[in-house]
Amino acid sequence: MRDLLAWSAARRNIPDESIVITMDDGWVGVYQFAYPVLKEMGFPFTMYLYKKYVNSGGRSLTWAQIREMMEAGAEVGSHSVSHENMTSRRGKDDPLIMSGSCPS
């Protein structure tokens, strides 16, 4: 991502055929499955993490796993602080959404 941003600001050249690899949310599967392959292939990548989700147990990445990936060249960005439960989202017909009010 850093190279792409530098290229867009005319501060760096990148190959004509380039991709950006990003992963969101901070699932431990990034460490277990993607990271070993990306590290072996020498592919840089960026993770966008939820601050409140890191190191929370279950399927979240730990700070130690994140540090290890960063030491190997991974970049980290902020996705946000937390992630609302998407199964409880209100639909477009919900009266609060229609009135412009936002539930807390």
Secondary structure, DSSP 8 states (H G I E B T S, - for coil): -HHHHHHHTTS----SS----EEEETBTHIIIIIHHHHHHHT---EEEEETTTTT-STTB--HHHHHHHHHTT-EEEEEES----GGG---TT-HHHHTT----
